[in-house]
Amino acid sequence: MATPESQQIEAGYQRLVAAPEQLNLLDQVAALALQAGATQRAADIYLEFIGHHSQHAGAQFNCGYYCRAAGYYQQAIEHYQQALALGISQPEEVHTNIGVIYNEGLLQNDAAIAAFTAALKVKPGYVPALYNLANCYEQNGDKVAAARYFTEVIKQAPDFAMAYVRLADVHRAEAADDPLIVKLKQLVEEPRLPLTQRIDAAYALGKLFNDCQAYAEAWQFYQQANEWNATTMPAWDADKQRALLNTLRAEFSAPFAVSKAAADAVAEGCESMRPVFVCGMFRSGSTLVEQMLGAHTEIVSGGELEFFPRLWRRIETQGLSGFLQQQSNAELAQLGSDYLNFVRERLGEVSYFTDKRPDTIWLLGLIKQVLPQAKFIVTRRQPLDNALSVYFTRLGPAMSYANRFEDILAFMEMERELLAHWQTVFGDHLQVVDYDDLVVDPERELGAVLRGLGLDWQEQCLDFHQRANSVRTASVWQVRQPLYQSSSGRWRNYQAFLPK
């Protein structure tokens, strides 16, 4: 059934067909589609009519903007480059937008760094380029360069609160009088600062006081951060989460043999591409496992790929049961092909590759329907250590359980139930890696995973911390160090503050 918004979009589109030279109308219709959440429709409309405005720098910029929103990253870059070639004003913004696409969309940090550097050549001291450049170096594990650029951001924009917060990520405090702690305390106590920035500053203070082993002060700021953060999002709905768990059990109840898609045909490219999905509770070691696997010569690290989370958001509007009933074998196979093409665009032609997102554990049944050859690795960790690490991390509204320690434990219990179910469904297509066992005997634990994938052990898997790849998770600095056991049992430092 057509909504009023979709009817407006269609009416505007028909006016465009009749008068394709009207750039203002094109901008209005695309903006309307974007506001309605129809990002691909917005980009498709702009792409259809941009030929009538090919020499207009602003139109090329807008086309790049809508393509980026829709996930058409290569096309977005092409149109941004057209805008540059046409002499658009404020080219530093365009270079920076291109850099963000390379960094966040295409996962190509070298190209992103080149784009941000180009922006700074046009306008030295341009804060968005400096800030994003610092992000790139942090993801690449270059702590010195990251700190240098975050410090330069502060020099150019002393009131930019997030620069101090991000500097805390790459800084280790030794004492409570550290100048960065002093500054962040000022930010937390500044009532004129937007609450979201005060929240980030409170999390950063928790981290810095933890560095100093001042655990009471660290807990105070982590608790304040979570209390404030909880006010910015709906409360976690345990009943809704339980209902999803029950739906997944019902929809994917039999041991996996052959998916619906496989009954007709394996998606094109499945024969050579071997996806390995790494998931589990947030902060349970999934990034570490992916880093170690990625050090193997046969495996390419994909990082946190957006394909299935985007698909899931689409499915949620009609319900999982309805979606599966409406999909033919050919349509499921096509989804598999779409995913593999999505991966090729980012990683090139690969055989074994990882797709690592902690919350993918809730999507394993769906994934197996469209990728019969997929293998799953689920990480787990000592519950209190895991819950504490989640509590110390600012997560988004989709993870609102993270703001209350009791909710974290309840959510983890549901994930444990789900894992037990998936183990009965997928058998040896799913392997579990215990973080605490991994850091004690990595060769034994990772060797078992590799054998399950049909691969031999390689010694360089132990040198994962020396890799030059980009890491984009909260574990970015942990996986730049050799294996250590100090995170095991960390909950004891905070035992006095934990709910009884």
Buried (B, 14 or more C-beta within 10 A) or exposed (E): EEEEBBEBBBEBBEBBEEEBEBBEBBBBBBBBBBEBEBBBBBBBBBBBBBEBBEEBBBBBBBBBBBBBBBBBBEBBBBBBBBBBEBEBEEBBBBBBBBBBBBBBBBBBBEBBBBBBEBBBEBBEEBBBBBBBBBBBBBBBBBBEBBBBBBBBBBEBBEEBBBBBBBBBBBBEBEEEEBEBBEBBBEBBEEEEBEEBBBBBBBBBBBBBBBBBEBBEBBBBBBBBBBEBBBEEBEEBEEEEBEEBBEBBBEBBEEEBEEBBBBEBBBBEBBEEBBBBBBBBBBBBBBBBBBBBBBBBEBBBBBBBBBBBBEBBEEBEEEEBEEBBEEBEBEEBBBBBBBBBEBBBBBBEEBEBBBBBBBBBBBBBBBBBBBBBBBBBBBBBBBBBBBBBBBBBBBBEEEBBBBBBBEBBBBBBEBBEBBBEBBBEBBEEBBBBBBBBBBBEEBEEBBBEBBEBBEBEBBEEBBEBBEBEBBBBBBBBBBBBEEBEEEBBEBBEBBEEBBEE
